[in-house]
């Protein structure tokens, strides 16, 4: 079942101390437990999940556009650490407390960066992009992904120029043929496809620079050591996920590096489990972060 692809209940922007704006969207009760969503690559704040369960779970889901995407102002040369600082200021400005995070796909490194910075009290990584530049993956990455990771390492500016050649339409045409049947059924569902494609259009509304910077960061070494994270981290993967840019081992090596990780590989699921298993993901995150 595709869970909760619904319109945001609230939209807005927060002005940071340097004058930049971060765009946000919310679902669920305003007095609910705040859960920050770090969206997948090339999508915007409007692509939520679990819209049909956040109310009963008491979750206030908050999705934030990363700089240069959607309704958030650009921040050229930004880093994962800089994003975490932005979110720290965002949380303070919106007076959110006890925030947990969900990082989907390419949003996973951003959510973990927030945990490393002490901004969130727990993370659910869902079909998350792993640290692809980690030497443990050197021999197991798909050849085209390995070449991109090597280009990012040797010439990040050239890599960023390459990624700037993508558009919302190009991303759709690139992603859909690579999906397993279980995921293609989700992404091409008429309601889901409309929301997803709109989120991609919004992500590229300022041009491709925001997406390009995001992608360079997801293919670069992480600036934090996962072994230093003391917050609980749920790792959720679908065994039928065919993406070459999520995790080559479905989070197995990452689970070994995170002191408080629980890893789940669902045999019947694909990479779209954020929408097919929303309630399970949110319930576990709430349970594991309760009282922290």
N, C-alpha and C positions, 0 to 999 in steps of 0.2 A: 504494500500500500504506500502511495506517495503521501507523505505527511506534510500538511500545513504550508503549502505554497500559497500564501495570502499576502494582501497588500499590507504595508507597515501601518501600525496604529498611529505612529507619530514620526515626524521628520523634522530635522533642524540642523543647525551648525553651531559649533563652539569656536570662539575666537581665542587663539593661543596667545601667550604673552608677546610673541614676536609679530603678531598681527595676522598670521596665517589662520585660515579657517579649516576645521575638520567637519565634514558632513556626516551625519548619523541618522539611523532609522531605528525604531523600536517596535516591539511586539510584546504583548502581555501587560500585566498590571504594573502601574508606576511604583507601587510599594512592594513589588516582587523582588526576589533575589537577583541581583544584576549578573548577567552572563554576557560577556563580551564575545561577539562573533568576529573572527578575522576571516573574511571571505576568501574564496578560492581565487586563483589568478584570473585576471581579465574580467572580473565581475565587480559589481558595486554593492553599496549598502542595502539596496532594495531587495536583494536575493536572500531572504531569511529561510528559516526552516522551523518545523514544529509549531506552526501557527495555530494548530488545532489542539495542542496540549500545553502550551506555555501558561495558559490561564489556570488550568486545573493543577498544574505543578507549582504555581506561584513563582514563575520565572519571568523576569524582565529582560528580554533578549535585546541587546544593544549591538547593532552592526555599525562599524565605522569604515568609511572610505579611506584607503591609504592615500598619502599625499600624491597629487597629480592625477588621481582617478575620481570619477564622479563629481561629487560636490566638495571635495577637499583640494585646497590650494597646493600647487607644486612645492617640492622641496628638493631641488637638484642636488645630486650627490648624497642623498640621505642613506643612512645605514640602518641595520636592524636595531642597534642601540638607540639611534635617534628616534626611531618609531616608538620604542618602548618609553622613551622620555615624553614624547607627544601624548601617548596614552595615559601616562601618569598625570600630566597636566589636564587632560580631558576628564579623567576620573575625578580629579580635584574640583575642576570647574563645575561639573555636574553633580557634585556631592554624592558620588556613589561610594558605597563601602562594602567590603567583603566580596569583591568582584572575582568571579571565576571566568575562564575563557574557553572558547572552542576555536580550534584552528583547523579549517578544512582545506585539504589539498595544499596549494601554495601558500595558504594562510598559516600553516602549521609553524614554520620557523618564526613568524611574527608573534604568534601566541606564546611560543616557548621563550622568545626574547623578553616578553612582558613578565613571564614567570621568573626569569633570571634576574630581572631588574627589581623584583619584589612588588610589582604592580598588581599581580593577580595571585590568588591563593590556591589555584589548581587549574589544570588544563585537560581538556579532552582533545586529542589529536585524532582527526577523522580522515581516513584515506590521505594521510599527511605526506607532503614532500619531505623526505629525509635529508640528512646532510650529504647531498650527492657528491660533494667534493671530498668527503672523508675517504682516506686511502682504502678502507675496508671494502669499498664498492668499486675500486679501480678496474677490476677484471670482470665485473658482473653487470655493469651498466650496458644498456643497449648502445650499439656503436654510435648512432647519431647523437644520443644524449652525452656519451663520453666525449665526443668531439666538442660539443658545446661547453661542457664543464671545463675542458682543457683550454678552450678559447677564452672563457671568462677568467681563468687563472692567468693566462699569458698576456691577454690584451682586453681588459674589461671594457675599455672605451669602444673598441671594435665590436665586441659582443653586444653592447648596448645599442649601437647603430643597427646591427643586424635585427635585434628584437624590435626596433622601432619600425621595421618594415611590416609589422602585423597590424591588422584592423579587426574590428568586431566580426565582420563577415569572414575574414580569413581564419580567425580563431574557430568559428563554428565549423567551417569546412575542414579544418585540420582535426578538430576533436572528434566529431561524430564518427568518422570511419574507423577510428582507433578503439572504439568502445566495444566491450563485450555485449552480447545480446541483452543481458539483464540490465545493463546501464543504458543501452540505446532505447529500450522500452521506456525508461524514465525520462530521458532527455527529449525524446520526440513525442511524449504525451502532450497534447495540444495546450493544456493549461501550463504545464511546466515549461515547454518550449517558449511560449510567449513571455513568461516572466524571466526566464534565463537569457533570452536574446535581448530583451530590454535592458537587463543588468549589464550585458556586454556592451551594448550601445552607450549606456551611461558611463561605463568605465573608460571608453575611448572618446568621450565627448570633448575632452581637452587635447586630444591627440594621443599618440602612442607612447609618449615619454614616460608616463607613470607606469604603464605595464612593463616597458623595457627595463626600467630601474628595478621594479619588483623582481623580474626574472633573473637579472644579474645577481641580486641578493640571494635568491633561493638556490642559485647554483654556485655560490661562493662559500668558503668555510665559515661556519658560524663563529661570531665573536665571543661566544660564551661556551663554557664547558658544561654539557648536560649533567655531568657527574656532580656539579655543585648545586643542582636544583633539589630542594628539599620538599617541595610541594608535591601533592599527588598528581600523577599524570596517567590518564587513561589513553591507551593506544587502540584505536578501532580500525580494522582493515577488513575488506571483503576478499575472500579467497578467489573470487572470479574477476577481480579488478585486473584489467589488462594495461593500465597506464604504465608507461615507461618512466614517468617523472614523479611517481609517488615514492614508493620504497621498494627496492629490489628484493628485500627479504620480509616484506610486510611488517616492518618495525621490530624484527627480532634483535638485531644488533643495537638499535636505539633503546629498546627495553633494558638491555644489559648495561647501558651507560647511565640510565636514569635510576636514582636510588629508590624512588617511590612509584615505580611504574607498574601498571597492570595492562597486559596485552590481550586483546581479543581478536581472533581471526574468524570471521563468520563464514562458514562454508558455502552458504547459499547466496551471499551478498556480493555485490560488486563495489565499484568506487563511489556509487551514489548512495551509500548507506546513511549519509547525513539526512536524507529525506525518507528512506525506507525504514530506518530504525531510530527516528528522532527521539521518541519517548525513552527508549532504553538508554540512549546516550546521555540525555539530560538527567534522568533519574540517577544514574551512576555518578555523574559529576556532582550532583547535589549531595548525594550520600557520602561521597569521599571527601568533600570539602566542608561538610557540616561541622560547625564548632571551631574551625580554624581561623 
